Amino acid sequence: MTTFDSFEIDARLKETLKTMGFENPTPIQAQAIPLIVEGKDVIGRARTGSGKTAAFGLPLLNMVCESKRKVQALVLTPTRELAIQVAKALTDHAKGLPTRILTIYGGASYTPQLRGLSSGVDVVVGTPGRVIDHLKRGTLNLSSLRLLVLDEADEMLRMGFVEDVEHVLSKTPEGRQVALFSATMPREIQRVAKTYLNSPIEVQVENKGLNVDHIQQRWIQVPERQKYEALVRVLSVRESGATLVFAQTRRNCAELSMRLGKQGFNADAIHGDLNQAARERVLGRLRSGKLDILIATDVASRGIDVNNLNQVINFDFPRETESYVHRIGRTGRAGRAGVALSLVVPYEKRRLFRLQHQLKTTITQYDPPTDLQIAEHRRLKLLRILKSSSLDLHGAQVAKDWIDELVSTDEWDLDTLALAAFKALAEASGVLLEPLPEDSHPRWAKPVNGTAPKKKPTPLGVGLAIPKGRKNNLTPAEVVTAMTEAFGIPAREIGKITILNSKTLVTVKEKAAEAIFSGKSDVQLKLNDEPTAISILTRRPPPQKRKELPLNANSKKDRSFKNKSKKKSRRQSRPRK
């Protein structure tokens, strides 16, 4: 088995690798490192998270292990997040070396970058746009460049950076070494490699760079209007660890983050509208485990490398196979297991089947979680909280003394105190203390086994009238919130809400109406900080079958029907010209 000791690299690098706990290289590292050390141009094809940063990083640091305060190596990345990630990995591996590393990217101040370049650095990691800016300013000198690395070249092509990459390549000296790493090899990237690389050796450790068999892949068929409900159901039964949700646009990212936050999920978004400080703050919370759900666009997700990321959800299904591979590659890194779930609208199924064919893999269709599964998951979560609290003995004696003091009074007994504490903890954890619901699929879902869910008979509705409407700036959400808080009825008991100019009509179930009035004639609801009286408008009668009336030759309806039949027969009998 190949080890890092077998590579012809500086002893200080080997010692650092041992300190970090690395013993055996990954397949891409085992093949690429010796070739780059020998000075060969290399094309490395490997999926995201396969260890390719160290595959070019170790030979790069070996080349510049003696600092000359001149730019000897340049690494180009498609995004600022990936540039920061690569620079951090190089810095970790360069401990004990005098090598100086600088990161330059757009959206950040020029001052520290100019200061670093003027004082002299050995390695520059940057994005194409900012590198070109410094080249034009004359603050970046590549005359001493020995190695140029293009990281995730296919993504730079997709983002429209190919011309910028070629511009940088044209400014490098002859005889410099090039290492190009990419998960896929589109035709344009092949052209760049053929033009600028010198007899490159291709290293391929994945089948066509699109191997995703190590990730458990699923999909749910969902109507467009129910995508958010499906996302909430999936997130409600997720296990511990971070979840990355992909949305197509910045607007979708911000909207999903806001809506999930209002429902109690610990979620945040990262997209192009955020400045660099905000991006780093969000990613820092994700890495530290303080953030559970991150919503991101394809571009903003570059550089996200989180150890506890165990699930990727495609809220918006990607249009390209390469994009799908890059997305789900955020999980299942370095040999770990991962789960990828896609929400697929019916008209996107053809794209899904084409993707399966291109990847030569099977993506399993998955039923959305039912109400019963969600309720059971929340109860298990509550029990885990109780169990972990019982194992943590810190402050246990204070709690016991306090309980004894409460029980010693006539106001509390042990059973009542335990029930009150359990109820408070359940409410804080989002667990509804109600009987478990039936194990039925959502109405919009089509179960994988093909059996359609049985429709429950619609209960009789009770119409309520509220003397406030549009002119009072009343919204359906305010009505639902006010009724659930005032009367303690669940939101699912509230049906159609019609807001008119000066009044609002609400339909509730019979059971909810009984809970609201319970024999009272005058019931008030607090809306816009004002008490408002509500009243029963009407009870919806059960639907009745229409009686079929006997045909009457003298009725207008029957005469019109006969006239239409005569006209139709005349048209049919008329010969065609």
Order of alpha helices (4+ residues) and beta strands (2+ residues): alpha-alpha-beta-alpha-beta-alpha-beta-alpha-beta-alpha-beta-alpha-alpha-beta-alpha-beta-beta-alpha-beta-alpha-beta-alpha-beta-beta-alpha-beta-alpha-beta-alpha-alpha-alpha-beta-alpha-beta-beta-alpha-beta-beta-alpha
